Amino acid sequence: MYQRIRDLREDKNMTQTQMSEILNCSQRIYSNYECGDVDIPTNILIKLADFHGVSVDYLLGRTNKIHE
């Protein structure tokens, strides 16, 4: 899951700081999400899925279909 979140961010040429601003969290917290150091809260997973246009199941690795 964490690699997918990072790959999606990098595909948009965005920094962790830019993503953290969108998610209203600190860059450090967002970095922890990408590294898998902390569990990603459900509301953040939903925001990430909506922003990237993918399903939460895709982010969680439950499917390889990018689009819903």
N, C-alpha and C positions, 0 to 999 in steps of 0.2 A: 504494500500500500504506500509506504513512504517514498519509494522510488517513483511511483506513478505520480504522486503529488509534485515531486521535484521535476520530473520530466515535463509535466504539463506546464509548470511555471516557466521552465527554460524554453519550451516551444514558443512561448509568447515573449521571449527575451525580457522577462521581468526579473527584478531582484527580489530577494527575500524581504527587503524593506518595503518595496512597493506592494507585495502581497500582504504584508502585515498591516499596512495602512488600509487596504481593502477590507481586511478581516477585523479591523479595530483591535489589534493586539500588538505587542512589541515584536521587534525583529528577532529577539532572543527566543521568545516563545514560539514564533513561527519556525525558527531554525530547529528547535526541539521537536516540533511536529515532523519536519522532514527527516530528521535523524532517527526518529522513533524513540526518543528519550522520554516522551510523555504521550499518554493517550490523547487522541484528538477528540474533543467534545463533539457530540452529535450535531449541535448547531453550527459548528465550524465545518464539519464534513458536508453539511447541506449547503452552506455558503460556497465552499470550494467546488462542489458538484455543479451548482447553479452557475457560478462564474465561468467554469471551464466548459460548460455544456455537456457534462457527462453524468452518468448515474452514480449514486452513492455506492451501488454494488460494484461498479467499475473501480472506483477509488479503493474499495475494500478488497479487490482482487477476486470477487465472487463471479465475475464475468470478464471476458476479454473484449466484449462489444463496447466500443467507445461511446457511441451514441445510443440514447434510450430507444 
